[in-house]
Amino acid sequence: MAEVTAKLIQELREKTSAGMMDCKKALIENNGDIEAAADWLRQKGIVKAASKAGRVAASGLVTVVKCDGMGCVVELNAETDFVAKNDKFQTLVANVAQKAAELGGDFDATLNAVKDDIAATISTIGENMNLRRIAKVTGDKVFTYIHNALVPGMGQIGVVVAINGDDSKIDEIGNKIAMHIAANKPEFMTIADVDPVAVEREKKVFVESGVTAGKPDAVAEKMIAGRINKWYAESVLEEQPFVMDPSQTVKQVVESAGGKLAGFAYFVLGEGIEKRNDNLADEVAKMLA
């Protein structure tokens, strides 16, 4: 068997734009023959998939899946809304989510398990696709919600929330809490989860706005404390007024049902892609590697 050198791998990569590990595998499978390896990559759909890698994928679908006290929210991107309506893409999203659940929400393990399926779907449909992110929560009871669903279980916003406890009342409010999260988009679950640096930043912004200028120290401190409490009510899930009964906080609603929040996660489709500095071509190259 011919030796597969770094030089051979680089030559095949330059010729096909496929990932380094795919090039290495192709050369091994074809005894170091670059032309045969290139044909092998084309047959697998990898070359065509790699050629799409520089195109921004900001559309697609968010989906949710749950099993055995765990819930996952998954975002798989494509270039256009049109592809999100494609049965093959929707099947891919469902399969990726199921694999994520099987692998305990592990992003790297899931990506490794589904990268060939993604590459094959890219080759078939002709658009760049990217498994962007996976988040998981665990708890006694897990609830999910999809907002703006294109098809059942897939849409533009996906939420999973876990609540500990065994009271039947939790089942009555669980999905409502998930809907609340989609509507209010909290940053933190509890006050204890808030980064102290973020609190100090919020205080600084408030003080520098000039609202406390000229006030006695005691008054200024109360004003600052009031502003922070208001910020908690905006940013912390437990402290937010419950969307279906603003007279109660989410924490009060959950506790009255005999439960305690254990975790939550939500994705908004494409959120931040245009603002991020990440190189999506590198992300897809990593996916295909």
PyMOL commands that set and color helices and strands:
alter all, ss='L'
color gray80, all
select helices_A, chain A and resi 6-16+20-29+34-43+46-51+81-84+87-102+107-125+168-184+191-193+196-208+217-235+237-239+250-256+280-288
alter helices_A, ss='H'
color red, helices_A
select strands_A, chain A and resi 59-67+70-78+129-138+141-147+154-155+157-164+241-242+245-249+260-268
alter strands_A, ss='S'
color yellow, strands_A
deselect
rebuild
show_as cartoon
